[in-house]
Amino acid sequence: MIKMTPDIPLSEALEQANRLNTEYIPVVASQQNDRFLGLLDCRAVHRQLSAEVLSRQQKADNISIG
């Protein structure tokens, strides 16, 4: 079963989810402690990253025009 801990970089978690073709990854306290902390919603992460890239691109466009 795939699971992640809070110390794993987001990029690594997303790569793992992509390899395993899953949208959600349970997040546990540590490798030794399976206390459930929450779920990483990979689709939501991708949406947020896309929105941030678009926002930064728009800011850069405004700087180059102004």
C-alpha positions in Angstrom: 0.0 0.0 0.0 1.3 3.4 -0.9 1.6 5.9 1.9 3.6 9.1 2.4 4.9 11.0 5.4 4.9 14.8 5.8 8.7 15.0 5.2 8.6 13.6 1.7 8.9 16.3 -1.0 5.7 17.0 -2.9 7.4 16.3 -6.2 8.4 12.9 -5.1 4.9 12.1 -3.8 3.4 13.2 -7.1 5.8 11.1 -9.1 5.0 8.1 -7.0 1.3 8.7 -7.4 1.8 9.0 -11.2 3.7 5.8 -11.4 1.0 4.0 -9.4 -1.8 5.7 -11.3 -3.5 6.9 -8.1 -5.2 10.2 -7.3 -5.0 10.0 -3.5 -2.2 9.2 -1.1 -2.7 8.6 2.6 -0.3 10.7 4.7 0.9 9.0 7.9 2.9 10.4 10.8 6.1 8.4 10.0 7.4 5.2 8.5 7.2 3.6 11.9 3.9 5.2 13.0 0.9 4.7 10.7 -1.2 7.3 12.5 -3.4 8.7 9.7 -2.8 12.5 9.2 -4.8 13.1 6.0 -4.9 12.6 2.3 -2.9 14.1 -0.5 -5.3 14.9 -3.3 -3.0 14.8 -6.4 -5.6 16.3 -8.7 -6.1 19.3 -6.4 -2.3 19.8 -6.1 -2.0 19.8 -9.9 -4.9 22.4 -10.2 -3.2 24.6 -7.5 0.2 24.4 -9.2 -1.4 25.2 -12.6 -3.1 28.2 -11.1 0.1 29.4 -9.5 2.1 29.1 -12.8 -0.7 31.0 -14.6 -0.6 33.8 -12.0 3.1 34.1 -12.1 3.1 34.2 -15.9 0.5 37.0 -15.9 2.6 39.0 -13.4 5.6 38.5 -15.6 3.7 39.6 -18.7 2.5 42.7 -16.8 6.1 43.6 -15.9 7.3 43.2 -19.4 4.5 45.4 -20.8 4.7 48.1 -18.2 
